[in-house]
Amino acid sequence: MRNKKVLLMMEIAIFAALGFVLDFISFKMPQGGSVSLVMIPIVLIAFRRGVGAGVLTGLLVGLLQIVSGFISVTPLSFGFVVMQVILDYLLAYGVVGLAGVMRAKYLHHAESKQTRKMLIAIVSGVLIASVLRYIVHVVTGILFFGMFAEGNVVIYSAVYNATYMIPVFLLAAFVCSALFAAAPKLVNAEA
């Protein structure tokens, strides 16, 4: 029992570190934001070990970004900065772990060798994770970056965040689908 917990903690740490490193391999968008591979290890651990491990891995990715100083904050008071960092980094990456809600469907379809349905489960999990992360970023944009908006702040934040979150979703969905379909044992924690 103890060895399984140690193994789980090691996997979470490794996947969080991998997510942190993969965030450096990114395409910076001209208006801000970036398209990176950061979500892939979080989604992988969420499908491999479940929602809890996925959320914890996402929180650790956000924490690594915070402690390393690779964050963007609004020029407001300290209290607002802390709240913005919690939302934009801890919560935004933590919700990516909720991709694991599709784990049972994926495993069921993998067991019965239904590749098409496996891929649908993967893409659905990545979509859930991406939409939730997008919502967090939109809320953060409204609350903390509204001063940069030209016109309606809600529309501005929604459009601004969509310009990088749509490509992030497409990239993560493609890579996770290819990876999970090619090596389904990656998701099997018992193998």
Secondary structure as a PSIPRED ss2 file (coil, helix, strand):
# PSIPRED VFORMAT (PSIPRED V4.0)

   1 M C   1.000  0.000  0.000
   2 R H   0.000  1.000  0.000
   3 N H   0.000  1.000  0.000
   4 K H   0.000  1.000  0.000
   5 K H   0.000  1.000  0.000
   6 V H   0.000  1.000  0.000
   7 L H   0.000  1.000  0.000
   8 L H   0.000  1.000  0.000
   9 M H   0.000  1.000  0.000
  10 M H   0.000  1.000  0.000
  11 E H   0.000  1.000  0.000
  12 I H   0.000  1.000  0.000
  13 A H   0.000  1.000  0.000
  14 I H   0.000  1.000  0.000
  15 F H   0.000  1.000  0.000
  16 A H   0.000  1.000  0.000
  17 A H   0.000  1.000  0.000
  18 L H   0.000  1.000  0.000
  19 G H   0.000  1.000  0.000
  20 F H   0.000  1.000  0.000
  21 V H   0.000  1.000  0.000
  22 L H   0.000  1.000  0.000
  23 D C   1.000  0.000  0.000
  24 F C   1.000  0.000  0.000
  25 I C   1.000  0.000  0.000
  26 S E   0.000  0.000  1.000
  27 F E   0.000  0.000  1.000
  28 K E   0.000  0.000  1.000
  29 M C   1.000  0.000  0.000
  30 P C   1.000  0.000  0.000
  31 Q C   1.000  0.000  0.000
  32 G C   1.000  0.000  0.000
  33 G C   1.000  0.000  0.000
  34 S E   0.000  0.000  1.000
  35 V E   0.000  0.000  1.000
  36 S E   0.000  0.000  1.000
  37 L C   1.000  0.000  0.000
  38 V C   1.000  0.000  0.000
  39 M H   0.000  1.000  0.000
  40 I H   0.000  1.000  0.000
  41 P H   0.000  1.000  0.000
  42 I H   0.000  1.000  0.000
  43 V H   0.000  1.000  0.000
  44 L H   0.000  1.000  0.000
  45 I H   0.000  1.000  0.000
  46 A H   0.000  1.000  0.000
  47 F H   0.000  1.000  0.000
  48 R H   0.000  1.000  0.000
  49 R H   0.000  1.000  0.000
  50 G C   1.000  0.000  0.000
  51 V H   0.000  1.000  0.000
  52 G H   0.000  1.000  0.000
  53 A H   0.000  1.000  0.000
  54 G H   0.000  1.000  0.000
  55 V H   0.000  1.000  0.000
  56 L H   0.000  1.000  0.000
  57 T H   0.000  1.000  0.000
  58 G H   0.000  1.000  0.000
  59 L H   0.000  1.000  0.000
  60 L H   0.000  1.000  0.000
  61 V H   0.000  1.000  0.000
  62 G H   0.000  1.000  0.000
  63 L H   0.000  1.000  0.000
  64 L H   0.000  1.000  0.000
  65 Q H   0.000  1.000  0.000
  66 I H   0.000  1.000  0.000
  67 V H   0.000  1.000  0.000
  68 S H   0.000  1.000  0.000
  69 G C   1.000  0.000  0.000
  70 F C   1.000  0.000  0.000
  71 I C   1.000  0.000  0.000
  72 S C   1.000  0.000  0.000
  73 V C   1.000  0.000  0.000
  74 T C   1.000  0.000  0.000
  75 P C   1.000  0.000  0.000
  76 L C   1.000  0.000  0.000
  77 S C   1.000  0.000  0.000
  78 F H   0.000  1.000  0.000
  79 G H   0.000  1.000  0.000
  80 F H   0.000  1.000  0.000
  81 V H   0.000  1.000  0.000
  82 V H   0.000  1.000  0.000
  83 M H   0.000  1.000  0.000
  84 Q H   0.000  1.000  0.000
  85 V H   0.000  1.000  0.000
  86 I H   0.000  1.000  0.000
  87 L H   0.000  1.000  0.000
  88 D H   0.000  1.000  0.000
  89 Y H   0.000  1.000  0.000
  90 L H   0.000  1.000  0.000
  91 L H   0.000  1.000  0.000
  92 A H   0.000  1.000  0.000
  93 Y H   0.000  1.000  0.000
  94 G H   0.000  1.000  0.000
  95 V H   0.000  1.000  0.000
  96 V H   0.000  1.000  0.000
  97 G H   0.000  1.000  0.000
  98 L H   0.000  1.000  0.000
  99 A H   0.000  1.000  0.000
 100 G H   0.000  1.000  0.000
 101 V H   0.000  1.000  0.000
 102 M H   0.000  1.000  0.000
 103 R H   0.000  1.000  0.000
 104 A H   0.000  1.000  0.000
 105 K H   0.000  1.000  0.000
 106 Y H   0.000  1.000  0.000
 107 L H   0.000  1.000  0.000
 108 H H   0.000  1.000  0.000
 109 H H   0.000  1.000  0.000
 110 A H   0.000  1.000  0.000
 111 E H   0.000  1.000  0.000
 112 S C   1.000  0.000  0.000
 113 K C   1.000  0.000  0.000
 114 Q C   1.000  0.000  0.000
 115 T H   0.000  1.000  0.000
 116 R H   0.000  1.000  0.000
 117 K H   0.000  1.000  0.000
 118 M H   0.000  1.000  0.000
 119 L H   0.000  1.000  0.000
 120 I H   0.000  1.000  0.000
 121 A H   0.000  1.000  0.000
 122 I H   0.000  1.000  0.000
 123 V H   0.000  1.000  0.000
 124 S H   0.000  1.000  0.000
 125 G H   0.000  1.000  0.000
 126 V H   0.000  1.000  0.000
 127 L H   0.000  1.000  0.000
 128 I H   0.000  1.000  0.000
 129 A H   0.000  1.000  0.000
 130 S H   0.000  1.000  0.000
 131 V H   0.000  1.000  0.000
 132 L H   0.000  1.000  0.000
 133 R H   0.000  1.000  0.000
 134 Y H   0.000  1.000  0.000
 135 I H   0.000  1.000  0.000
 136 V H   0.000  1.000  0.000
 137 H H   0.000  1.000  0.000
 138 V H   0.000  1.000  0.000
 139 V H   0.000  1.000  0.000
 140 T H   0.000  1.000  0.000
 141 G H   0.000  1.000  0.000
 142 I H   0.000  1.000  0.000
 143 L H   0.000  1.000  0.000
 144 F H   0.000  1.000  0.000
 145 F C   1.000  0.000  0.000
 146 G H   0.000  1.000  0.000
 147 M H   0.000  1.000  0.000
 148 F H   0.000  1.000  0.000
 149 A C   1.000  0.000  0.000
 150 E C   1.000  0.000  0.000
 151 G C   1.000  0.000  0.000
 152 N C   1.000  0.000  0.000
 153 V H   0.000  1.000  0.000
 154 V H   0.000  1.000  0.000
 155 I H   0.000  1.000  0.000
 156 Y H   0.000  1.000  0.000
 157 S H   0.000  1.000  0.000
 158 A H   0.000  1.000  0.000
 159 V H   0.000  1.000  0.000
 160 Y H   0.000  1.000  0.000
 161 N H   0.000  1.000  0.000
 162 A H   0.000  1.000  0.000
 163 T H   0.000  1.000  0.000
 164 Y H   0.000  1.000  0.000
 165 M H   0.000  1.000  0.000
 166 I H   0.000  1.000  0.000
 167 P H   0.000  1.000  0.000
 168 V H   0.000  1.000  0.000
 169 F H   0.000  1.000  0.000
 170 L H   0.000  1.000  0.000
 171 L H   0.000  1.000  0.000
 172 A H   0.000  1.000  0.000
 173 A H   0.000  1.000  0.000
 174 F H   0.000  1.000  0.000
 175 V H   0.000  1.000  0.000
 176 C H   0.000  1.000  0.000
 177 S H   0.000  1.000  0.000
 178 A H   0.000  1.000  0.000
 179 L H   0.000  1.000  0.000
 180 F H   0.000  1.000  0.000
 181 A H   0.000  1.000  0.000
 182 A H   0.000  1.000  0.000
 183 A C   1.000  0.000  0.000
 184 P H   0.000  1.000  0.000
 185 K H   0.000  1.000  0.000
 186 L H   0.000  1.000  0.000
 187 V C   1.000  0.000  0.000
 188 N C   1.000  0.000  0.000
 189 A C   1.000  0.000  0.000
 190 E C   1.000  0.000  0.000
 191 A C   1.000  0.000  0.000
